Amino acid sequence: MQTETANHLVWQGQPGHYEVYYATFSHPETQTGFWIRYTLESPLAGHGEPYAQLWFATFDPKDSTKTFVYNWCFPIE
């Protein structure tokens, strides 16, 4: 797969499809970790509508009260 197309969506509108892309990284000085995830799901007929979901999380190993997750869900339409 070519580098410039490695992260292009594969989905072409077909039902029964699921894709996930994510990245993790950390800040060396604070040891805080970050996670970004994008999913696309196109269920089989009769099992719901296609949607995309975006996640963002941060993890603080020194203070768990600073750990949090956001999750957004968007219809494909």
PDB file of N, CA, C and O in Angstrom:
ATOM      1  N   MET A   1       0.852  -1.179   0.000  1.00  0.00           N
ATOM      2  CA  MET A   1       0.000   0.000   0.000  1.00  0.00           C
ATOM      3  C   MET A   1       0.896   1.241   0.000  1.00  0.00           C
ATOM      4  O   MET A   1       1.887   1.303   0.729  1.00  0.00           O
ATOM      5  N   GLN A   2       0.547   2.194  -0.800  1.00  0.00           N
ATOM      6  CA  GLN A   2       1.303   3.428  -0.876  1.00  0.00           C
ATOM      7  C   GLN A   2       1.119   4.257   0.391  1.00  0.00           C
ATOM      8  O   GLN A   2       0.031   4.274   0.968  1.00  0.00           O
ATOM      9  N   THR A   3       2.160   4.938   0.824  1.00  0.00           N
ATOM     10  CA  THR A   3       2.098   5.750   2.032  1.00  0.00           C
ATOM     11  C   THR A   3       1.000   6.806   1.950  1.00  0.00           C
ATOM     12  O   THR A   3       0.283   7.017   2.928  1.00  0.00           O
ATOM     13  N   GLU A   4       0.852   7.469   0.814  1.00  0.00           N
ATOM     14  CA  GLU A   4      -0.140   8.543   0.708  1.00  0.00           C
ATOM     15  C   GLU A   4      -1.578   8.038   0.738  1.00  0.00           C
ATOM     16  O   GLU A   4      -2.492   8.834   0.953  1.00  0.00           O
ATOM     17  N   THR A   5      -1.807   6.763   0.533  1.00  0.00           N
ATOM     18  CA  THR A   5      -3.169   6.219   0.577  1.00  0.00           C
ATOM     19  C   THR A   5      -3.395   5.275   1.759  1.00  0.00           C
ATOM     20  O   THR A   5      -4.478   4.704   1.892  1.00  0.00           O
ATOM     21  N   ALA A   6      -2.407   5.107   2.602  1.00  0.00           N
ATOM     22  CA  ALA A   6      -2.498   4.140   3.696  1.00  0.00           C
ATOM     23  C   ALA A   6      -3.640   4.429   4.657  1.00  0.00           C
ATOM     24  O   ALA A   6      -4.191   3.497   5.243  1.00  0.00           O
ATOM     25  N   ASN A   7      -4.013   5.691   4.837  1.00  0.00           N
ATOM     26  CA  ASN A   7      -5.063   6.038   5.788  1.00  0.00           C
ATOM     27  C   ASN A   7      -6.366   6.455   5.125  1.00  0.00           C
ATOM     28  O   ASN A   7      -7.239   7.008   5.794  1.00  0.00           O
ATOM     29  N   HIS A   8      -6.522   6.208   3.840  1.00  0.00           N
ATOM     30  CA  HIS A   8      -7.790   6.505   3.169  1.00  0.00           C
ATOM     31  C   HIS A   8      -8.837   5.486   3.584  1.00  0.00           C
ATOM     32  O   HIS A   8      -8.524   4.320   3.822  1.00  0.00           O
ATOM     33  N   LEU A   9     -10.083   5.934   3.669  1.00  0.00           N
ATOM     34  CA  LEU A   9     -11.168   5.004   3.984  1.00  0.00           C
ATOM     35  C   LEU A   9     -11.264   3.923   2.915  1.00  0.00           C
ATOM     36  O   LEU A   9     -11.043   4.175   1.731  1.00  0.00           O
ATOM     37  N   VAL A  10     -11.590   2.740   3.350  1.00  0.00           N
ATOM     38  CA  VAL A  10     -11.800   1.617   2.448  1.00  0.00           C
ATOM     39  C   VAL A  10     -13.281   1.512   2.093  1.00  0.00           C
ATOM     40  O   VAL A  10     -13.630   1.054   1.004  1.00  0.00           O
ATOM     41  N   TRP A  11     -14.147   1.933   3.006  1.00  0.00           N
ATOM     42  CA  TRP A  11     -15.593   1.805   2.857  1.00  0.00           C
ATOM     43  C   TRP A  11     -16.094   2.505   1.602  1.00  0.00           C
ATOM     44  O   TRP A  11     -15.752   3.658   1.342  1.00  0.00           O
ATOM     45  N   GLN A  12     -16.901   1.800   0.834  1.00  0.00           N
ATOM     46  CA  GLN A  12     -17.505   2.343  -0.380  1.00  0.00           C
ATOM     47  C   GLN A  12     -19.029   2.329  -0.300  1.00  0.00           C
ATOM     48  O   GLN A  12     -19.702   2.319  -1.331  1.00  0.00           O
ATOM     49  N   GLY A  13     -19.580   2.328   0.916  1.00  0.00           N
ATOM     50  CA  GLY A  13     -21.017   2.353   1.119  1.00  0.00           C
ATOM     51  C   GLY A  13     -21.649   0.985   1.344  1.00  0.00           C
ATOM     52  O   GLY A  13     -22.858   0.893   1.555  1.00  0.00           O
ATOM     53  N   GLN A  14     -20.854  -0.075   1.304  1.00  0.00           N
ATOM     54  CA  GLN A  14     -21.397  -1.423   1.453  1.00  0.00           C
ATOM     55  C   GLN A  14     -21.755  -1.720   2.914  1.00  0.00           C
ATOM     56  O   GLN A  14     -21.052  -1.280   3.824  1.00  0.00           O
ATOM     57  N   PRO A  15     -22.853  -2.470   3.144  1.00  0.00           N
ATOM     58  CA  PRO A  15     -23.213  -2.864   4.510  1.00  0.00           C
ATOM     59  C   PRO A  15     -22.262  -3.950   5.026  1.00  0.00           C
ATOM     60  O   PRO A  15     -21.597  -4.636   4.251  1.00  0.00           O
ATOM     61  N   GLY A  16     -22.217  -4.083   6.345  1.00  0.00           N
ATOM     62  CA  GLY A  16     -21.368  -5.111   6.952  1.00  0.00           C
ATOM     63  C   GLY A  16     -19.902  -4.732   6.951  1.00  0.00           C
ATOM     64  O   GLY A  16     -19.040  -5.594   6.779  1.00  0.00           O
ATOM     65  N   HIS A  17     -19.605  -3.448   7.142  1.00  0.00           N
ATOM     66  CA  HIS A  17     -18.215  -2.973   7.075  1.00  0.00           C
ATOM     67  C   HIS A  17     -17.847  -2.240   8.360  1.00  0.00           C
ATOM     68  O   HIS A  17     -18.679  -1.547   8.946  1.00  0.00           O
ATOM     69  N   TYR A  18     -16.599  -2.393   8.795  1.00  0.00           N
ATOM     70  CA  TYR A  18     -16.097  -1.751  10.012  1.00  0.00           C
ATOM     71  C   TYR A  18     -14.645  -1.359   9.787  1.00  0.00           C
ATOM     72  O   TYR A  18     -13.837  -2.177   9.348  1.00  0.00           O
ATOM     73  N   GLU A  19     -14.314  -0.103  10.088  1.00  0.00           N
ATOM     74  CA  GLU A  19     -12.933   0.371   9.980  1.00  0.00           C
ATOM     75  C   GLU A  19     -12.537   1.076  11.268  1.00  0.00           C
ATOM     76  O   GLU A  19     -13.369   1.708  11.919  1.00  0.00           O
ATOM     77  N   VAL A  20     -11.273   0.968  11.633  1.00  0.00           N
ATOM     78  CA  VAL A  20     -10.742   1.644  12.815  1.00  0.00           C
ATOM     79  C   VAL A  20      -9.384   2.238  12.474  1.00  0.00           C
ATOM     80  O   VAL A  20      -8.537   1.580  11.869  1.00  0.00           O
ATOM     81  N   TYR A  21      -9.189   3.487  12.870  1.00  0.00           N
ATOM     82  CA  TYR A  21      -7.893   4.150  12.768  1.00  0.00           C
ATOM     83  C   TYR A  21      -7.618   4.770  14.131  1.00  0.00           C
ATOM     84  O   TYR A  21      -8.521   5.343  14.741  1.00  0.00           O
ATOM     85  N   TYR A  22      -6.390   4.665  14.612  1.00  0.00           N
ATOM     86  CA  TYR A  22      -6.092   5.269  15.902  1.00  0.00           C
ATOM     87  C   TYR A  22      -4.626   5.660  15.983  1.00  0.00           C
ATOM     88  O   TYR A  22      -3.779   5.181  15.229  1.00  0.00           O
ATOM     89  N   ALA A  23      -4.366   6.546  16.927  1.00  0.00           N
ATOM     90  CA  ALA A  23      -2.992   6.962  17.213  1.00  0.00           C
ATOM     91  C   ALA A  23      -2.853   7.085  18.723  1.00  0.00           C
ATOM     92  O   ALA A  23      -3.773   7.529  19.411  1.00  0.00           O
ATOM     93  N   THR A  24      -1.709   6.692  19.220  1.00  0.00           N
ATOM     94  CA  THR A  24      -1.389   6.886  20.634  1.00  0.00           C
ATOM     95  C   THR A  24      -0.062   7.616  20.704  1.00  0.00           C
ATOM     96  O   THR A  24       0.829   7.400  19.883  1.00  0.00           O
ATOM     97  N   PHE A  25       0.053   8.469  21.682  1.00  0.00           N
ATOM     98  CA  PHE A  25       1.314   9.168  21.887  1.00  0.00           C
ATOM     99  C   PHE A  25       1.386   9.603  23.339  1.00  0.00           C
ATOM    100  O   PHE A  25       0.383   9.579  24.052  1.00  0.00           O
ATOM    101  N   SER A  26       2.563   9.998  23.770  1.00  0.00           N
ATOM    102  CA  SER A  26       2.732  10.416  25.158  1.00  0.00           C
ATOM    103  C   SER A  26       3.667  11.606  25.244  1.00  0.00           C
ATOM    104  O   SER A  26       4.484  11.855  24.357  1.00  0.00           O
ATOM    105  N   HIS A  27       3.518  12.331  26.340  1.00  0.00           N
ATOM    106  CA  HIS A  27       4.356  13.487  26.633  1.00  0.00           C
ATOM    107  C   HIS A  27       5.434  13.018  27.609  1.00  0.00           C
ATOM    108  O   HIS A  27       5.126  12.722  28.763  1.00  0.00           O
ATOM    109  N   PRO A  28       6.690  12.945  27.166  1.00  0.00           N
ATOM    110  CA  PRO A  28       7.748  12.358  27.994  1.00  0.00           C
ATOM    111  C   PRO A  28       7.942  13.035  29.356  1.00  0.00           C
ATOM    112  O   PRO A  28       8.192  12.349  30.347  1.00  0.00           O
ATOM    113  N   GLU A  29       7.834  14.354  29.421  1.00  0.00           N
ATOM    114  CA  GLU A  29       8.088  15.055  30.679  1.00  0.00           C
ATOM    115  C   GLU A  29       7.026  14.768  31.739  1.00  0.00           C
ATOM    116  O   GLU A  29       7.354  14.594  32.913  1.00  0.00           O
ATOM    117  N   THR A  30       5.758  14.719  31.333  1.00  0.00           N
ATOM    118  CA  THR A  30       4.677  14.490  32.295  1.00  0.00           C
ATOM    119  C   THR A  30       4.223  13.040  32.336  1.00  0.00           C
ATOM    120  O   THR A  30       3.484  12.651  33.240  1.00  0.00           O
ATOM    121  N   GLN A  31       4.653  12.238  31.372  1.00  0.00           N
ATOM    122  CA  GLN A  31       4.252  10.840  31.207  1.00  0.00           C
ATOM    123  C   GLN A  31       2.759  10.702  30.921  1.00  0.00           C
ATOM    124  O   GLN A  31       2.193   9.620  31.083  1.00  0.00           O
ATOM    125  N   THR A  32       2.118  11.793  30.497  1.00  0.00           N
ATOM    126  CA  THR A  32       0.707  11.759  30.141  1.00  0.00           C
ATOM    127  C   THR A  32       0.555  11.068  28.793  1.00  0.00           C
ATOM    128  O   THR A  32       1.315  11.333  27.862  1.00  0.00           O
ATOM    129  N   GLY A  33      -0.426  10.187  28.694  1.00  0.00           N
ATOM    130  CA  GLY A  33      -0.680   9.477  27.451  1.00  0.00           C
ATOM    131  C   GLY A  33      -1.942   9.996  26.778  1.00  0.00           C
ATOM    132  O   GLY A  33      -2.860  10.475  27.444  1.00  0.00           O
ATOM    133  N   PHE A  34      -1.981   9.896  25.456  1.00  0.00           N
ATOM    134  CA  PHE A  34      -3.117  10.361  24.667  1.00  0.00           C
ATOM    135  C   PHE A  34      -3.510   9.275  23.676  1.00  0.00           C
ATOM    136  O   PHE A  34      -2.663   8.525  23.192  1.00  0.00           O
ATOM    137  N   TRP A  35      -4.796   9.200  23.383  1.00  0.00           N
ATOM    138  CA  TRP A  35      -5.327   8.200  22.468  1.00  0.00           C
ATOM    139  C   TRP A  35      -6.400   8.863  21.628  1.00  0.00           C
ATOM    140  O   TRP A  35      -7.332   9.458  22.168  1.00  0.00           O
ATOM    141  N   ILE A  36      -6.279   8.768  20.320  1.00  0.00           N
ATOM    142  CA  ILE A  36      -7.288   9.270  19.388  1.00  0.00           C
ATOM    143  C   ILE A  36      -7.710   8.096  18.522  1.00  0.00           C
ATOM    144  O   ILE A  36      -6.870   7.382  17.974  1.00  0.00           O
ATOM    145  N   ARG A  37      -9.007   7.902  18.404  1.00  0.00           N
ATOM    146  CA  ARG A  37      -9.517   6.763  17.636  1.00  0.00           C
ATOM    147  C   ARG A  37     -10.705   7.209  16.792  1.00  0.00           C
ATOM    148  O   ARG A  37     -11.581   7.938  17.256  1.00  0.00           O
ATOM    149  N   TYR A  38     -10.713   6.760  15.556  1.00  0.00           N
ATOM    150  CA  TYR A  38     -11.813   7.023  14.633  1.00  0.00           C
ATOM    151  C   TYR A  38     -12.331   5.679  14.155  1.00  0.00           C
ATOM    152  O   TYR A  38     -11.553   4.838  13.705  1.00  0.00           O
ATOM    153  N   THR A  39     -13.646   5.468  14.250  1.00  0.00           N
ATOM    154  CA  THR A  39     -14.227   4.239  13.739  1.00  0.00           C
ATOM    155  C   THR A  39     -15.357   4.574  12.775  1.00  0.00           C
ATOM    156  O   THR A  39     -16.005   5.615  12.891  1.00  0.00           O
ATOM    157  N   LEU A  40     -15.576   3.702  11.853  1.00  0.00           N
ATOM    158  CA  LEU A  40     -16.691   3.794  10.917  1.00  0.00           C
ATOM    159  C   LEU A  40     -17.345   2.424  10.898  1.00  0.00           C
ATOM    160  O   LEU A  40     -16.683   1.409  10.681  1.00  0.00           O
ATOM    161  N   GLU A  41     -18.654   2.407  11.126  1.00  0.00           N
ATOM    162  CA  GLU A  41     -19.373   1.135  11.078  1.00  0.00           C
ATOM    163  C   GLU A  41     -20.579   1.265  10.159  1.00  0.00           C
ATOM    164  O   GLU A  41     -21.367   2.204  10.271  1.00  0.00           O
ATOM    165  N   SER A  42     -20.706   0.317   9.261  1.00  0.00           N
ATOM    166  CA  SER A  42     -21.849   0.217   8.363  1.00  0.00           C
ATOM    167  C   SER A  42     -22.467  -1.160   8.607  1.00  0.00           C
ATOM    168  O   SER A  42     -22.071  -2.141   7.978  1.00  0.00           O
ATOM    169  N   PRO A  43     -23.442  -1.230   9.524  1.00  0.00           N
ATOM    170  CA  PRO A  43     -24.018  -2.528   9.889  1.00  0.00           C
ATOM    171  C   PRO A  43     -24.717  -3.216   8.717  1.00  0.00           C
ATOM    172  O   PRO A  43     -25.046  -2.590   7.709  1.00  0.00           O
ATOM    173  N   LEU A  44     -24.928  -4.493   8.878  1.00  0.00           N
ATOM    174  CA  LEU A  44     -25.724  -5.239   7.902  1.00  0.00           C
ATOM    175  C   LEU A  44     -27.146  -4.687   7.886  1.00  0.00           C
ATOM    176  O   LEU A  44     -27.594  -4.081   8.859  1.00  0.00           O
ATOM    177  N   ALA A  45     -27.846  -4.899   6.785  1.00  0.00           N
ATOM    178  CA  ALA A  45     -29.217  -4.411   6.638  1.00  0.00           C
ATOM    179  C   ALA A  45     -30.076  -4.854   7.818  1.00  0.00           C
ATOM    180  O   ALA A  45     -30.017  -6.009   8.240  1.00  0.00           O
ATOM    181  N   GLY A  46     -30.874  -3.930   8.344  1.00  0.00           N
ATOM    182  CA  GLY A  46     -31.748  -4.225   9.467  1.00  0.00           C
ATOM    183  C   GLY A  46     -31.109  -4.087  10.826  1.00  0.00           C
ATOM    184  O   GLY A  46     -31.757  -4.342  11.841  1.00  0.00           O
ATOM    185  N   HIS A  47     -29.831  -3.681  10.869  1.00  0.00           N
ATOM    186  CA  HIS A  47     -29.113  -3.570  12.147  1.00  0.00           C
ATOM    187  C   HIS A  47     -28.640  -2.157  12.431  1.00  0.00           C
ATOM    188  O   HIS A  47     -27.662  -1.966  13.154  1.00  0.00           O
ATOM    189  N   GLY A  48     -29.316  -1.166  11.874  1.00  0.00           N
ATOM    190  CA  GLY A  48     -28.960   0.220  12.144  1.00  0.00           C
ATOM    191  C   GLY A  48     -28.336   0.910  10.942  1.00  0.00           C
ATOM    192  O   GLY A  48     -28.052   0.295   9.915  1.00  0.00           O
ATOM    193  N   GLU A  49     -28.136   2.202  11.111  1.00  0.00           N
ATOM    194  CA  GLU A  49     -27.591   3.045  10.048  1.00  0.00           C
ATOM    195  C   GLU A  49     -26.071   3.194  10.205  1.00  0.00           C
ATOM    196  O   GLU A  49     -25.552   3.057  11.312  1.00  0.00           O
ATOM    197  N   PRO A  50     -25.363   3.470   9.118  1.00  0.00           N
ATOM    198  CA  PRO A  50     -23.918   3.708   9.197  1.00  0.00           C
ATOM    199  C   PRO A  50     -23.601   4.938  10.068  1.00  0.00           C
ATOM    200  O   PRO A  50     -24.356   5.910  10.084  1.00  0.00           O
ATOM    201  N   TYR A  51     -22.503   4.877  10.771  1.00  0.00           N
ATOM    202  CA  TYR A  51     -22.084   5.995  11.612  1.00  0.00           C
ATOM    203  C   TYR A  51     -20.563   6.024  11.736  1.00  0.00           C
ATOM    204  O   TYR A  51     -19.870   5.037  11.486  1.00  0.00           O
ATOM    205  N   ALA A  52     -20.082   7.183  12.128  1.00  0.00           N
ATOM    206  CA  ALA A  52     -18.662   7.356  12.448  1.00  0.00           C
ATOM    207  C   ALA A  52     -18.582   7.749  13.918  1.00  0.00           C
ATOM    208  O   ALA A  52     -19.484   8.391  14.455  1.00  0.00           O
ATOM    209  N   GLN A  53     -17.501   7.357  14.548  1.00  0.00           N
ATOM    210  CA  GLN A  53     -17.329   7.639  15.970  1.00  0.00           C
ATOM    211  C   GLN A  53     -15.908   8.135  16.199  1.00  0.00           C
ATOM    212  O   GLN A  53     -14.947   7.576  15.671  1.00  0.00           O
ATOM    213  N   LEU A  54     -15.794   9.194  16.993  1.00  0.00           N
ATOM    214  CA  LEU A  54     -14.496   9.768  17.314  1.00  0.00           C
ATOM    215  C   LEU A  54     -14.290   9.700  18.824  1.00  0.00           C
ATOM    216  O   LEU A  54     -15.170  10.061  19.605  1.00  0.00           O
ATOM    217  N   TRP A  55     -13.117   9.232  19.210  1.00  0.00           N
ATOM    218  CA  TRP A  55     -12.759   9.106  20.621  1.00  0.00           C
ATOM    219  C   TRP A  55     -11.489   9.914  20.884  1.00  0.00           C
ATOM    220  O   TRP A  55     -10.594   9.975  20.041  1.00  0.00           O
ATOM    221  N   PHE A  56     -11.424  10.524  22.049  1.00  0.00           N
ATOM    222  CA  PHE A  56     -10.190  11.149  22.509  1.00  0.00           C
ATOM    223  C   PHE A  56     -10.059  10.837  23.986  1.00  0.00           C
ATOM    224  O   PHE A  56     -11.014  11.004  24.745  1.00  0.00           O
ATOM    225  N   ALA A  57      -8.895  10.390  24.395  1.00  0.00           N
ATOM    226  CA  ALA A  57      -8.662  10.086  25.810  1.00  0.00           C
ATOM    227  C   ALA A  57      -7.286  10.582  26.216  1.00  0.00           C
ATOM    228  O   ALA A  57      -6.359  10.627  25.407  1.00  0.00           O
ATOM    229  N   THR A  58      -7.174  10.948  27.459  1.00  0.00           N
ATOM    230  CA  THR A  58      -5.877  11.289  28.040  1.00  0.00           C
ATOM    231  C   THR A  58      -5.750  10.547  29.365  1.00  0.00           C
ATOM    232  O   THR A  58      -6.722  10.404  30.106  1.00  0.00           O
ATOM    233  N   PHE A  59      -4.558  10.086  29.645  1.00  0.00           N
ATOM    234  CA  PHE A  59      -4.287   9.276  30.837  1.00  0.00           C
ATOM    235  C   PHE A  59      -3.125   9.899  31.592  1.00  0.00           C
ATOM    236  O   PHE A  59      -2.040  10.078  31.037  1.00  0.00           O
ATOM    237  N   ASP A  60      -3.349  10.225  32.845  1.00  0.00           N
ATOM    238  CA  ASP A  60      -2.306  10.813  33.684  1.00  0.00           C
ATOM    239  C   ASP A  60      -1.915   9.791  34.744  1.00  0.00           C
ATOM    240  O   ASP A  60      -2.698   9.538  35.660  1.00  0.00           O
ATOM    241  N   PRO A  61      -0.714   9.190  34.646  1.00  0.00           N
ATOM    242  CA  PRO A  61      -0.320   8.148  35.595  1.00  0.00           C
ATOM    243  C   PRO A  61      -0.075   8.672  37.009  1.00  0.00           C
ATOM    244  O   PRO A  61      -0.049   7.895  37.964  1.00  0.00           O
ATOM    245  N   LYS A  62       0.103   9.977  37.145  1.00  0.00           N
ATOM    246  CA  LYS A  62       0.383  10.549  38.467  1.00  0.00           C
ATOM    247  C   LYS A  62      -0.879  11.027  39.182  1.00  0.00           C
ATOM    248  O   LYS A  62      -0.892  11.160  40.406  1.00  0.00           O
ATOM    249  N   ASP A  63      -1.949  11.288  38.408  1.00  0.00           N
ATOM    250  CA  ASP A  63      -3.181  11.797  39.000  1.00  0.00           C
ATOM    251  C   ASP A  63      -4.365  11.287  38.178  1.00  0.00           C
ATOM    252  O   ASP A  63      -4.700  11.865  37.145  1.00  0.00           O
ATOM    253  N   SER A  64      -4.990  10.216  38.632  1.00  0.00           N
ATOM    254  CA  SER A  64      -6.075   9.591  37.866  1.00  0.00           C
ATOM    255  C   SER A  64      -7.296  10.504  37.711  1.00  0.00           C
ATOM    256  O   SER A  64      -8.127  10.263  36.836  1.00  0.00           O
ATOM    257  N   THR A  65      -7.422  11.541  38.536  1.00  0.00           N
ATOM    258  CA  THR A  65      -8.545  12.467  38.382  1.00  0.00           C
ATOM    259  C   THR A  65      -8.412  13.311  37.119  1.00  0.00           C
ATOM    260  O   THR A  65      -9.379  13.947  36.699  1.00  0.00           O
ATOM    261  N   LYS A  66      -7.232  13.326  36.509  1.00  0.00           N
ATOM    262  CA  LYS A  66      -7.007  14.059  35.258  1.00  0.00           C
ATOM    263  C   LYS A  66      -7.184  13.166  34.031  1.00  0.00           C
ATOM    264  O   LYS A  66      -7.018  13.621  32.899  1.00  0.00           O
ATOM    265  N   THR A  67      -7.517  11.912  34.254  1.00  0.00           N
ATOM    266  CA  THR A  67      -7.771  10.978  33.155  1.00  0.00           C
ATOM    267  C   THR A  67      -9.221  11.155  32.706  1.00  0.00           C
ATOM    268  O   THR A  67     -10.134  11.175  33.531  1.00  0.00           O
ATOM    269  N   PHE A  68      -9.425  11.283  31.390  1.00  0.00           N
ATOM    270  CA  PHE A  68     -10.782  11.457  30.887  1.00  0.00           C
ATOM    271  C   PHE A  68     -10.890  10.948  29.449  1.00  0.00           C
ATOM    272  O   PHE A  68      -9.888  10.766  28.757  1.00  0.00           O
ATOM    273  N   VAL A  69     -12.132  10.726  29.022  1.00  0.00           N
ATOM    274  CA  VAL A  69     -12.419  10.241  27.679  1.00  0.00           C
ATOM    275  C   VAL A  69     -13.595  11.025  27.115  1.00  0.00           C
ATOM    276  O   VAL A  69     -14.584  11.258  27.811  1.00  0.00           O
ATOM    277  N   TYR A  70     -13.488  11.429  25.862  1.00  0.00           N
ATOM    278  CA  TYR A  70     -14.607  12.020  25.119  1.00  0.00           C
ATOM    279  C   TYR A  70     -14.948  11.080  23.983  1.00  0.00           C
ATOM    280  O   TYR A  70     -14.073  10.436  23.406  1.00  0.00           O
ATOM    281  N   ASN A  71     -16.239  11.008  23.668  1.00  0.00           N
ATOM    282  CA  ASN A  71     -16.701  10.118  22.611  1.00  0.00           C
ATOM    283  C   ASN A  71     -17.835  10.832  21.871  1.00  0.00           C
ATOM    284  O   ASN A  71     -18.823  11.238  22.483  1.00  0.00           O
ATOM    285  N   TRP A  72     -17.685  10.981  20.558  1.00  0.00           N
ATOM    286  CA  TRP A  72     -18.708  11.592  19.727  1.00  0.00           C
ATOM    287  C   TRP A  72     -19.111  10.598  18.656  1.00  0.00           C
ATOM    288  O   TRP A  72     -18.269   9.896  18.096  1.00  0.00           O
ATOM    289  N   CYS A  73     -20.417  10.541  18.372  1.00  0.00           N
ATOM    290  CA  CYS A  73     -20.934   9.636  17.346  1.00  0.00           C
ATOM    291  C   CYS A  73     -21.691  10.477  16.314  1.00  0.00           C
ATOM    292  O   CYS A  73     -22.511  11.322  16.676  1.00  0.00           O
ATOM    293  N   PHE A  74     -21.411  10.241  15.028  1.00  0.00           N
ATOM    294  CA  PHE A  74     -21.995  11.016  13.942  1.00  0.00           C
ATOM    295  C   PHE A  74     -22.637  10.094  12.915  1.00  0.00           C
ATOM    296  O   PHE A  74     -22.006   9.132  12.478  1.00  0.00           O
ATOM    297  N   PRO A  75     -23.877  10.364  12.519  1.00  0.00           N
ATOM    298  CA  PRO A  75     -24.455   9.574  11.435  1.00  0.00           C
ATOM    299  C   PRO A  75     -23.722   9.886  10.134  1.00  0.00           C
ATOM    300  O   PRO A  75     -23.288  11.020   9.931  1.00  0.00           O
ATOM    301  N   ILE A  76     -23.581   8.914   9.266  1.00  0.00           N
ATOM    302  CA  ILE A  76     -22.878   9.112   7.999  1.00  0.00           C
ATOM    303  C   ILE A  76     -23.633  10.069   7.086  1.00  0.00           C
ATOM    304  O   ILE A  76     -23.023  10.825   6.329  1.00  0.00           O
ATOM    305  N   GLU A  77     -24.950  10.035   7.159  1.00  0.00           N
ATOM    306  CA  GLU A  77     -25.747  10.872   6.264  1.00  0.00           C
ATOM    307  C   GLU A  77     -25.307  12.300   6.330  1.00  0.00           C
ATOM    308  O   GLU A  77     -25.869  13.152   5.641  1.00  0.00           O
TER     309      GLU A  77
END
